Amino acid sequence: MVAEAEVSHTIPFQRVQAFVGLAERRGWDLEALLGAAGIPASLLGEHRARLTGGQVTALLGALSRATGDELLGLGLAPVPPGTLRMLLSAIMFGTNDLSTAVRRLNQFENAVPGVPRLRLSIDGDAAVVDVDITDKVDPLDFAVEALLATLHRTLGWLIGRRIELVEVWLPHEDRRHMRDYDVIFDAPVVFAAPNPALVFPADTVSTKLLRRPDELEQFWRHAPAILLARSHYGTSTSDAVRRILDEVDYGIRLGADEVAARLAMSPQTMRRRLRMENTSLSDIRDALLRDVSIASLVQGEETMAALSRRLGFSEPSAFTRAFSRWTGQPPRAYRVKDTPKLL
């Protein structure tokens, strides 16, 4: 939403599985919806499956139009598609800083009753923006996370810079097994919280808005993929390692000594820090190669042989084995052929 999603980063299918379940419960033609978004139906049920940002944008856009609800059931009432963009445009007129923008949003609650109410409070050095979903009987967990990601990216876009989060509060059970909260929020996550909320430095709320309403179309065009993709490269060792690998041929020719040298630390220190972050150099490299592979396969313009060579595999069969290990599916499962495209 801020810019194009990074080509090399993909999104776990589980992040949209709850929305897919919404379509199933309503008896829609799920295979047609997936096909129109360029998503092979064979990925359903595979917990390791991944999607590109473009696929997520197309799928959630289709579901939004099909339901007539931009919040896909998370709001207190259906929110017609296009409403949030108009609401954001209205908020931007005559609003000077972030604090005023958040408070002004609530002034529209009678006009748009489906949009959850935001509460802004200051607690010492921290500002807390929490989302009131108390009237929702059974909110979708992933929808709550998507809503917070949307809020985080939108507030950051309004002030022209990424907002560094102190904590993220989620009202549901621990889902750290998803292993991508650092990618989405780059901040500690508190589960079983009273309300979903973003916590960030208090002085951020006085930051002036830099964006103009005429910039909104470009901002909105890439939603919601950017909202579910990584927020930014953070400051952890694993973030730094992935950045290095991403910049140097996906790291296929870099050994641990070379990566550590670029980080100005010893290989032993790098390995220890990565272990503390529950990852390793090989895990990070595999995730990067997986994401680059999926982006290429979905785009469909590169042959399997060319992709294998580009990623440093001796032959396509070696690449196929590695890809199946990463995703639980062979590469051909990600090839999209003759599927209708959404307008």
NORWOFEN-V885076 format. One record per backbone hydrogen bond with DSSP energy under -1.0 kcal/mol. NH is the residue of the N-H (numbers start at 0). CO is the residue of the C=O. If there is no record, write none. Layout:
BEGIN
[[NH | CO] [NH | CO]]
END
This chain:
BEGIN
[[8 | 5] [10 | 50] [12 | 48] [14 | 11] [15 | 12] [19 | 15] [20 | 16] [21 | 17] [22 | 18] [23 | 19] [24 | 20] [25 | 21] [26 | 23] [27 | 22] [29 | 27] [32 | 28] [33 | 29] [34 | 30] [35 | 31] [36 | 32] [37 | 34] [38 | 33] [42 | 39] [43 | 40] [45 | 42] [48 | 45] [50 | 10] [55 | 51] [56 | 52] [57 | 53] [58 | 54] [59 | 55] [60 | 56] [61 | 57] [62 | 58] [63 | 59] [64 | 60] [65 | 61] [66 | 62] [67 | 63] [68 | 63] [69 | 78] [71 | 68] [73 | 70] [75 | 113] [82 | 79] [85 | 81] [86 | 82] [87 | 83] [88 | 84] [89 | 85] [90 | 86] [91 | 87] [94 | 91] [97 | 206] [98 | 204] [100 | 96] [101 | 97] [102 | 98] [103 | 99] [104 | 100] [106 | 103] [107 | 104] [108 | 105] [111 | 107] [114 | 111] [118 | 129] [120 | 127] [122 | 125] [125 | 122] [126 | 199] [127 | 120] [128 | 197] [129 | 118] [130 | 195] [131 | 116] [135 | 132] [143 | 139] [144 | 140] [145 | 141] [146 | 142] [147 | 143] [148 | 144] [149 | 145] [150 | 146] [151 | 147] [152 | 148] [153 | 149] [154 | 150] [155 | 151] [156 | 152] [157 | 153] [158 | 154] [160 | 155] [165 | 198] [166 | 198] [167 | 187] [168 | 196] [169 | 189] [177 | 174] [178 | 175] [183 | 179] [184 | 180] [185 | 180] [189 | 167] [191 | 171] [192 | 169] [196 | 168] [197 | 128] [198 | 166] [199 | 126] [201 | 124] [203 | 200] [204 | 201] [206 | 203] [208 | 95] [209 | 157] [210 | 157] [214 | 211] [215 | 212] [218 | 214] [219 | 215] [220 | 216] [222 | 219] [225 | 221] [227 | 223] [228 | 224] [230 | 182] [239 | 235] [240 | 236] [241 | 237] [242 | 238] [243 | 239] [244 | 240] [245 | 241] [246 | 242] [247 | 243] [250 | 247] [251 | 248] [253 | 250] [258 | 254] [259 | 255] [260 | 256] [261 | 257] [262 | 258] [263 | 260] [264 | 259] [269 | 265] [270 | 266] [271 | 267] [272 | 268] [273 | 269] [274 | 270] [275 | 271] [277 | 274] [278 | 273] [283 | 279] [284 | 280] [285 | 281] [286 | 282] [287 | 283] [288 | 284] [289 | 285] [290 | 286] [291 | 287] [292 | 288] [293 | 289] [294 | 290] [295 | 291] [296 | 292] [297 | 293] [298 | 294] [299 | 295] [306 | 302] [307 | 303] [308 | 304] [309 | 305] [310 | 306] [311 | 308] [312 | 307] [318 | 314] [319 | 315] [320 | 316] [321 | 317] [322 | 318] [323 | 319] [324 | 320] [325 | 321] [326 | 322] [327 | 323] [332 | 329] [333 | 330] [334 | 331] [341 | 35]]
END
